[in-house]
Each structure stands twice: as structure tokens, then as C-alpha cells.
């Protein structure tokens, strides 16, 4: 494949360069994995988690999610379910994991705890539990929205590695009921002090999802992903005295509300939980949502098809929804600020206010938002709402790239390869930028890196590497990738096409010969891998 063919597909931000991928295809699927753990044998069981999971699963199914539930699972069962879910999430527009059960932090890493856990101290837990990092990996490749919700204790029911013999024995014994805390603690030798209880838990009037303060550490998810904790650091997540926990009740209530943007919806969950618990439990959120606005329960007048691009998605919001954004922006929500910036750029004489957009993007960029830096750079590059300043635009793109924003990294790669906008031409640096953006699963960058490898321009890379990037670009949901591979497959060399066929076969999409000929069988497998019916 020639490099010129590859690069014409890139959509750089600078107006002097044309050519773009079409908008990301709308993946029909909303997928969810709902996990509950209740019948623990070596630590205190939890009463409400099965009912909580059932409530959330029903709610998500009512919102169009294809939902898989997993109750009282062992470690191998959890890992198998997560592997299957991660594969399905790749072609879903929204992927969500909800977990109700014990969760703890060990050595700076968070873990969810399966029912078959049997450890003597927390040092052994990483081998018998599932890390939050692995949970996040199951949703990270969803095409638009990625959410992990942990309705788990923010406390630690296990002894530390330096525990005494008495504490070790406490974990190994038979559970006994702790009526003061409405929880179950591991049994201990007669006359021994309670190894796991504390003054904090003894004072709690209802059951909690654990026994000792400590629990989950703050999460640091990648951009474009949100992690929701049922309780903030240092608080316990109450199991509840009714049929469901306060958090599950509030979450189900608010998920069903139409015309509420998802950013505001989670804040309403927080407020309801605090009201239900008398301010004893406050949900907390980590990470940030990106991309288009989402109304999970749709609009009362019916959900409209997704607009073709991100600015249009924000610009088509109803006035009352703009009011929601303004409230969120007033609370410092940078995603809401960016949305309002896009709205201010609506190509309508009554709404177009580039100075207002500049102000919103500037404020969000000042708070460290990489997308805002990128959009602000575009305004300076084109002189919209401000005096044109290409040097400042490039500086903003570099800042955005340093924060890991793939669009900025990819565009800097293109400009560096071309040597335009005052940048010195440097193919090696450009390839490094393209590769970095590709590793962040930027569709255009993945396609470009595949083309560069196919042309033999990237040292040390093989046709198998090119095929891997093509496969990932295909799974990302960009229609033009599918169209190029099905209508112009010979733009890639035979060895790359054969390697792609092998990769499709490894993932059970293809059963034909590895001959590099993209006939009907290969074409069907490409559509299946993309997420369409064959």
C-alpha cells in the first residue's frame, strides 16, 4: 500500500488539510455484566447483594442493555465471564460492569473478591481476587461509553500480612453473627480479641459490606472511562435494612429517568444516597466521560438517532438539556463546559457565539482537560473567536498530546510527516506519534500505522503487526475502515492480507483459506468482526 493512500484517510485538525474518516458507526449494542457476591465462606456474607444485582440487571435490560448476570462466582468463573464480556464490548457502543460484593485495596491496587476466597492475610489476596485494573480492561475497548460501578465495601475484612497468629486463626474459623453490626465476622479462638472488628464497625447500626476501615483506594482510570464507587474513601457502603442497598435503590431510580444526561444522572444518584443514609454514605466518581452526550433512558418524545459527529451531538440538545449542562459546568464539570463550547459553535445565527466557545474551552483547558486543549487549539489555528495564532495552536496540541489525547497525537504525527504549519518534516518522529496514537486505539492512527508497516517504512514490524492494527481499527467501529478493506483490499500487500485472515480465524470470524484473496468468505468475516450481520 502506498503511503499517500493511507494518509489521505487521516482527519487532522488543521483546515488546510482535507480528507477524513466518516463518523463512527452507531453500534446497536449496549452490553452489561452484572456481578454479585453473597455467600462468602471465610469472610462475612452479604444479604442484599443478590437482590441489588437483580434490580440493576432488570433496570439495564429495560434500557436496552444485553445483560449477563453472574452470582456467587468463583475466581475462574469471574475471569471467564470477564474475558467473554471484553470481546463483546469491543463492538458495543456502551459497556457497563456493575459489581456488588466485597472489595479491598492491597498495595495500592483495588480488588473485587469472589466467594471462594480463602486467604490468611491481604498479602495473599492478589492471587485469589480480581484487580480493578482487569475489570476496567473488560470495558476499555467499547466504542463510546465505558462505566464500572462498584457497589462494594470501602473497608478491609482481611488481616494484614503482619497479623498475629490469633488474627490468622480468626480468618480460618467458622463465621459467627455479629448482631451489633448486623454483619458476619470470622470466628476466633475462645478468649481472643476480635481480630477484624473495630470501633467504627461496632457503631454502625446496619450491615456494611465489610468490617474494617481501609478498603478501596481512589481509582485512576484512563480518559473516557468512569468508575463509580458506592461510597467515597474512608466510608462504608451500607448493605441496607430493606430489600436493596441505598446505592442500588438510588442507581435504579435514576437510571430510569428520561431526559437526564448521564453526567447529571450520577450526581443525582449521589444526592439520593446521601439523603437515604443521612449523609453517612456518599458515592464518589473517578475518571471522566468523553464524547457525545448520553441519555440512557432516552427522551420522553423518543430517542433520536445519533448525530454524525461530536459537535452536532451537543448542538442538537434541547434547551432544557442545555440548562442541565450549564448547572454541571457551574460545578466545575469540564465535559459540560466542552459541550457548551460545541453548542456555542452551532452554525446558526441565533446561537453562533465563538467568543463564548473560546471562554468555555479556555476554562476547561485551564482545569487540565486534554479535549478542551485540543478544541481550543483549533480555534486559535483557524482564528475563530480570537486572533489567529498558529504557534499557540501547536502549543495547545502538544499539551493535549502530553495528556494522552489521541486526536492531538495523531494530528501532530500527520503534520510532522508532512512538515507543514511551520513544523520540520521528521518521518521517524511522525511514525512514533502515529504509533503512540494507534496504541491508544485511535482508528485513523491504527489504519495509518498498518499502512506504514505494509510499506516497509516502520523498522522491525511485520505483516502480522500491520494486520493487528487493521483488526483493531476494524473493531473500533469506523465504517470507512470496513469499506476500504471490503472494496479495496489490494491496497495492502498479500502477506498483510493473509495475516489479517489468520487473525480473523483466531477470533472465530473466518474459516477459509489464508490466501490473501478477500472473497465472499473473507468479506463476510470482516463484517462480522466489525459487528454487523454477515
C-alpha positions in Angstrom: 0.0 0.0 0.0 1.3 3.5 -0.8 1.7 6.0 2.0 -0.3 8.6 0.1 -3.3 6.4 0.1 -3.0 5.8 3.8 -2.6 9.4 4.9 -5.4 10.8 2.8 -7.7 9.0 5.3 -6.4 10.9 8.3 -8.6 13.7 9.6 -6.2 16.3 11.0 -7.5 19.4 12.8 -5.8 21.9 10.5 -8.2 23.4 8.0 -5.6 23.4 5.2 -5.7 19.6 5.1 -8.7 17.7 3.8 -9.8 14.1 3.9 -11.5 12.3 6.8 -12.9 9.1 8.0 -16.7 9.2 8.2 -18.3 9.3 11.6 -18.1 6.3 13.9 -20.8 3.7 13.2 -23.6 3.5 15.7 -23.1 0.2 17.4 -26.5 -1.2 18.2 -25.4 -3.0 21.4 -25.5 -1.8 24.9 -23.8 -4.5 27.0 -23.6 -5.0 30.7 -22.0 -7.5 33.1 -23.7 -7.6 36.5 -21.9 -9.5 39.2 -23.0 -10.1 42.8 -21.2 -12.0 45.6 -23.1 -13.0 48.7 -22.3 -16.5 50.1 -18.7 -16.0 51.2 -17.4 -18.8 53.4 -14.4 -17.4 55.1 -15.5 -13.7 55.4 -18.8 -12.2 56.3 -21.6 -12.9 53.8 -23.7 -10.2 52.4 -27.5 -10.2 52.5 -28.6 -7.8 49.9 -26.1 -8.2 47.0 -28.2 -10.7 45.0 -31.3 -8.5 45.2 -29.2 -5.5 44.3 -27.7 -7.2 41.2 -31.2 -8.4 40.1 -32.6 -4.9 40.5 -29.8 -3.3 38.4 -29.9 -6.1 35.8 -33.7 -5.6 35.3 -33.2 -1.9 35.1 -30.4 -2.1 32.5 -32.4 -4.6 30.4 -35.3 -2.2 30.4 -32.9 0.4 28.9 -31.9 -1.9 26.1 -28.8 -3.5 27.5 -27.8 -7.0 26.7 -27.1 -8.1 30.2 -25.2 -11.1 31.6 -25.5 -11.8 35.4 -23.1 -13.7 37.5 -23.9 -14.6 41.1 -21.7 -16.1 43.8 -19.0 -17.0 41.3 -15.6 -18.5 41.9 -12.4 -16.8 40.7 -12.2 -18.9 37.5 -15.8 -18.2 36.7 -15.3 -14.5 37.1 -12.3 -14.4 34.9 -14.0 -16.5 32.2 -17.1 -14.2 32.2 -14.9 -11.1 32.0 -12.9 -12.4 29.0 -16.2 -13.1 27.1 -17.6 -9.7 28.1 -14.5 -7.9 27.0 -14.8 -9.4 23.5 -18.5 -8.4 23.2 -17.8 -4.9 24.5 -15.5 -4.2 21.5 -18.4 -3.8 19.2 -20.8 -2.2 21.7 -21.5 1.5 21.9 -21.8 1.3 25.7 -20.2 -1.3 28.1 -21.0 -1.3 31.8 -19.9 -3.5 34.7 -21.8 -3.5 38.0 -20.3 -5.3 41.0 -22.0 -5.9 44.4 -19.8 -7.6 46.9 -16.6 -7.2 48.9 -13.9 -5.0 47.6 -10.5 -4.2 49.1 -7.2 -2.4 48.4 -3.9 -4.2 48.7 -0.6 -2.5 47.9 -2.3 0.4 46.1 -4.3 -2.0 43.9 -8.1 -2.5 44.2 -9.6 -6.0 44.1 -13.1 -7.4 43.9 -13.5 -10.6 45.9 -15.0 -13.9 44.6 -16.9 -16.2 47.0 -14.2 -18.8 47.1 -11.5 -16.5 48.5 -9.5 -18.3 51.3 -6.5 -16.3 52.5 -4.7 -15.8 55.7 -3.9 -12.2 55.1 -4.2 -9.5 52.4 -0.7 -10.3 51.0 -2.2 -13.5 49.5 -5.3 -11.7 48.0 -3.9 -10.7 44.6 -3.7 -14.4 43.7 -7.3 -15.1 44.7 -9.2 -11.9 43.7 -9.7 -9.8 40.5 -7.9 -6.5 40.2 -9.9 -3.4 39.3 -7.3 -2.9 36.5 -8.6 -6.1 35.0 -12.2 -5.1 35.4 -11.5 -1.8 33.7 -9.9 -3.7 30.8 -13.1 -5.5 30.1 -14.9 -2.2 29.1 -11.9 -0.2 27.8 -12.5 -1.0 24.1 -16.2 -0.2 24.0 -16.8 2.3 21.2 -18.3 5.2 23.0 -19.1 4.9 26.7 -17.3 2.8 29.4 -18.5 2.6 33.0 -17.6 0.4 36.0 -19.8 0.7 39.1 -18.6 -0.8 42.4 -21.3 -1.2 45.0 -18.8 -2.7 47.4 -17.4 -2.1 50.8 -14.8 0.5 51.1 -13.3 -1.4 54.0 -11.0 -4.4 54.5 -12.3 -7.7 56.0 -8.9 -9.3 56.0 -5.9 -9.2 58.3 -2.7 -7.5 57.1 0.3 -9.7 56.3 2.0 -9.0 59.6 -1.1 -10.3 61.5 -0.6 -12.3 64.7 -1.3 -16.0 65.0 -4.6 -15.1 66.7 -5.6 -12.9 63.7 -4.7 -15.7 61.2 -6.8 -18.2 63.1 -9.7 -15.7 63.1 -9.9 -15.9 59.3 -9.8 -19.7 59.2 -12.6 -20.3 61.6 -16.4 -20.7 61.2 -18.4 -17.4 60.7 -20.5 -16.2 63.6 -23.1 -13.5 63.7 -22.2 -10.0 64.9 -25.6 -8.7 65.9 -24.3 -5.3 66.9 -23.2 -4.6 63.4 -25.7 -6.8 61.6 -22.7 -8.4 59.8 -20.9 -11.7 60.0 -17.3 -11.9 61.2 -14.9 -14.8 61.1 -14.8 -16.9 64.2 -11.9 -16.6 66.6 -10.3 -18.7 69.4 -12.1 -18.5 72.7 -11.0 -15.5 74.7 -9.2 -13.9 71.8 -9.8 -10.3 71.0 -11.8 -9.6 67.8 -9.2 -9.5 65.1 -11.2 -7.8 62.4 -13.7 -5.7 64.2 -13.2 -2.0 65.0 -14.8 0.8 66.9 -16.0 2.1 63.5 -17.9 -1.0 62.6 -19.2 -1.7 66.1 -21.0 1.6 66.0 -22.7 1.0 62.6 -26.5 0.5 63.0 -26.8 -1.7 59.9 -24.8 -4.2 57.9 -21.9 -3.0 55.8 -20.1 -4.7 53.0 -17.0 -5.4 55.2 -15.7 -4.9 58.7 -12.7 -2.7 58.9 -11.9 0.8 57.5 -9.3 0.9 54.8 -10.9 -0.7 51.7 -10.7 0.5 48.1 -8.2 3.2 47.0 -9.1 6.0 44.7 -9.2 4.8 41.1 -7.2 6.3 38.2 -9.0 5.1 35.1 -8.0 6.1 31.6 -9.6 9.1 29.9 -13.1 8.3 28.6 -13.9 5.9 31.4 -15.8 6.5 34.6 -15.5 4.4 37.8 -18.4 4.9 40.3 -17.9 3.9 43.9 -20.9 3.4 46.2 -19.0 5.2 49.0 -16.1 7.6 49.0 -12.7 6.7 50.5 -13.0 6.2 54.3 -16.7 5.4 54.3 -18.6 2.1 54.2 -21.2 1.1 51.7 -24.3 0.1 53.6 -25.9 -3.2 52.8 -29.3 -1.7 53.7 -32.1 -2.8 56.1 -34.6 -3.2 53.3 -34.6 -5.3 50.1 -31.8 -3.3 48.5 -28.9 -1.3 49.5 -29.3 2.5 49.4 -26.9 2.8 46.5 -28.6 0.2 44.3 -32.0 1.8 45.1 -30.8 5.2 44.1 -29.0 3.9 41.0 -32.0 2.1 39.7 -34.3 5.1 40.3 -32.1 7.5 38.4 -31.1 5.2 35.5 -34.8 5.1 34.5 -35.3 8.8 34.3 -35.6 10.1 30.7 -34.1 13.4 29.6 -31.3 13.3 32.2 -27.7 13.4 30.8 -25.5 10.7 32.3 -23.2 13.2 33.9 -26.0 14.8 35.9 -27.7 11.4 36.5 -24.7 10.1 38.5 -24.8 13.3 40.6 -28.4 12.7 41.3 -27.6 9.2 42.5 -25.0 10.7 44.9 -27.6 13.1 46.3 -30.2 10.4 46.7 -27.8 8.1 48.5 -26.8 10.8 50.9 -30.5 11.6 51.6 -31.3 7.9 52.2 -28.3 7.4 54.6 -28.5 10.6 56.5 -25.2 11.7 54.9 -23.4 8.6 56.2 -22.6 7.4 52.7 -21.5 9.5 49.7 -20.9 7.9 46.3 -17.8 9.1 44.6 -16.7 9.2 40.9 -13.3 8.8 39.3 -12.3 9.4 35.7 -14.3 11.3 33.2 -16.7 10.7 30.4 -15.9 11.9 26.9 -17.5 12.1 23.6 -21.2 12.7 22.8 -23.9 13.4 25.4 -25.8 10.3 26.6 -29.3 10.0 27.8 -29.5 6.3 28.9 -33.3 6.4 29.3 -33.8 8.4 26.2 -36.1 11.3 25.7 -39.8 11.4 26.6 -40.5 12.1 22.9 -38.4 9.2 21.8 -34.7 8.8 21.3 -33.3 10.3 18.1 -30.6 8.6 16.0 -27.0 9.6 17.0 -25.8 12.6 15.1 -22.9 12.2 12.7 -20.2 13.9 14.8 -19.5 15.1 18.3 -20.2 18.8 17.8 -23.5 18.1 16.2 -24.4 15.7 19.0 -24.1 18.5 21.5 -25.6 21.1 19.3 -28.9 19.2 18.9 -29.6 19.1 22.6 -33.0 20.6 23.7 -33.0 23.9 25.7 -33.8 22.2 29.0 -30.8 19.8 28.4 -28.6 22.8 27.9 -29.7 24.0 31.3 -28.5 20.7 32.8 -25.1 21.3 31.1 -24.9 24.8 32.5 -25.6 23.5 36.0 -22.8 20.9 35.7 -20.4 23.4 34.2 -21.1 25.7 37.2 -20.0 22.8 39.4 -16.7 22.6 37.5 -17.6 19.8 35.2 -15.2 20.1 32.2 -17.2 17.8 30.0 -20.2 20.0 30.4 -18.0 23.1 29.6 -16.8 21.4 26.4 -20.4 20.5 25.4 -21.4 24.2 25.9 -18.5 25.2 23.8 -19.7 23.0 21.0 -23.2 24.4 21.4 -21.8 28.0 21.1 -20.3 27.0 17.7 -23.6 25.9 16.3 -23.8 27.3 12.7 -27.0 29.2 13.4 -27.1 33.0 13.6 -29.1 32.8 16.7 -26.6 30.6 18.6 -23.2 31.1 17.0 -21.0 32.7 19.6 -17.4 31.8 19.1 -16.1 34.1 21.9 -18.3 32.2 24.3 -17.0 28.9 22.9 -13.4 30.2 23.4 -14.2 31.0 27.0 -15.7 27.6 27.8 -12.7 25.8 26.2 -10.2 28.0 27.9 -11.7 27.4 31.3 -11.8 23.6 30.8 -8.3 23.6 29.4 -7.1 25.5 32.4 -8.5 22.7 34.6 -6.3 20.2 32.6 -8.9 18.8 30.2 -7.0 17.5 27.2 -10.0 17.6 24.8 -10.6 21.2 25.7 -6.9 22.0 24.9 -7.3 20.3 21.5 -10.6 22.2 20.7 -9.1 25.5 21.9 -6.1 24.9 19.6 -8.4 24.5 16.7 -10.0 27.9 17.4 -6.6 29.6 17.6 -5.4 27.8 14.4 -8.4 29.0 12.4 -8.8 32.4 14.1 -12.4 31.6 15.3 -13.4 33.8 18.3 -9.9 35.1 18.6 -6.9 36.3 16.6 -5.3 33.6 14.5 -2.2 32.2 16.3 -0.8 29.0 14.7 2.1 28.9 17.2 -0.3 28.9 20.1 -2.5 26.3 18.4 0.5 24.0 18.0 1.4 24.5 21.7 -2.1 23.6 22.7 -2.0 20.5 20.6 1.3 19.5 22.2 -0.2 20.0 25.7 -3.2 17.9 24.7 -0.9 15.2 23.3 1.2 15.2 26.5 -2.1 14.5 28.4 -2.6 11.5 26.1 -5.4 12.8 23.8 -5.2 10.6 20.8 -6.6 13.1 18.3 -3.9 15.6 19.1 -1.2 12.9 18.9 -2.4 11.6 15.5 -2.7 15.1 14.0 0.8 16.1 15.2 2.0 12.9 13.5 0.4 13.9 10.3 1.8 17.5 10.4 5.2 16.2 11.3 5.2 13.7 8.5 4.2 16.4 6.0 6.3 19.2 7.5 3.5 21.7 7.5 2.4 24.6 9.7 6.0 25.5 10.4 7.0 22.1 11.7 10.1 20.5 10.4 9.5 17.3 8.4 10.6 14.3 10.5 9.2 10.9 9.3 10.7 9.0 12.2 9.1 11.3 14.8 5.8 11.1 12.9 5.8 7.4 12.9 6.4 7.4 16.6 3.5 9.7 17.1 1.2 7.6 14.8 2.2 4.5 16.7 1.5 6.1 20.1 -1.9 7.2 18.9 -2.6 3.8 17.5 -1.7 2.1 20.8 -4.4 4.4 22.3 -6.8 2.8 19.7 -7.2 5.9 17.6 -8.9 4.5 14.4 -7.2 6.7 11.8 -3.8 6.2 13.5 -4.2 2.4 13.6 -5.1 2.4 9.9 -2.1 4.7 9.1 0.4 2.6 11.1 -0.8 -0.5 9.3 -0.2 1.2 6.0 3.2 2.4 7.1 4.2 -1.1 8.2 2.8 -2.6 5.0 5.0 -0.2 3.0 8.1 -1.4 5.0 8.6 2.1 6.5 8.5 1.0 10.2 11.6 -0.9 11.2 11.2 -4.2 12.9 7.5 -4.5 12.2 6.0 -7.4 10.3 2.8 -8.1 8.2 1.4 -9.6 11.4 1.8 -6.2 13.2 0.1 -4.5 10.3 -2.8 -7.0 10.4 -3.2 -6.4 14.2 -3.6 -2.7 13.7 -6.1 -3.3 10.9 -8.1 -5.7 13.0 -8.2 -3.2 15.9 -9.2 -0.4 13.6 -12.0 -2.6 12.2 -13.3 -3.4 15.7 -13.3 0.3 16.6 -16.5 0.8 14.6 -15.3 3.2 11.9 -17.3 2.5 8.7 -14.5 3.7 6.4 -12.2 1.0 7.7 -14.7 -1.7 6.8 -15.4 -0.1 3.4 -11.7 0.2 2.5 -11.0 -3.4 3.5 -14.0 -4.8 1.6 -13.9 -2.7 -1.5 -10.1 -2.0 -1.9 -8.3 -4.9 -0.2 -5.4 -4.9 -2.7 -4.2 -1.6 -1.3 -2.5 -3.9 1.2 0.1 -6.5 0.2 -0.8 -10.2 0.1 1.2 -11.0 3.2 -0.7 -8.4 5.3 -4.0 -9.7 3.9 -3.1 -13.3 4.8 -2.1 -12.2 8.3 -5.4 -10.5 8.7 -7.2 -13.6 7.6 -5.3 -15.6 10.2 -6.3 -13.1 12.9 -9.9 -13.2 11.9 -9.8 -17.0 12.1 -8.2 -16.9 15.6 -11.1 -14.8 16.7 -13.6 -17.3 15.1 -14.8 -14.9 12.4 -13.2 -16.8 9.5 -12.9 -20.4 8.4 -11.5 -20.2 4.9 -8.0 -20.4 3.4 -5.2 -18.0 4.3 -4.7 -17.0 0.7 -4.9 -13.2 0.8 -7.9 -13.2 -1.6 -10.7 -11.3 0.0 -13.6 -13.2 -1.5 -17.1 -13.6 -0.1 -16.0 -15.6 2.9 -13.4 -13.0 4.0 -15.8 -10.2 3.3 -18.4 -11.8 5.5 -15.8 -12.3 8.3 -14.8 -8.6 8.1 -18.4 -7.6 8.5 -18.8 -9.9 11.5 -15.7 -8.6 13.1 -16.9 -5.1 12.6 -20.2 -6.0 14.4 -22.6 -6.3 11.5 -24.5 -9.3 10.4 -22.6 -11.3 7.9 
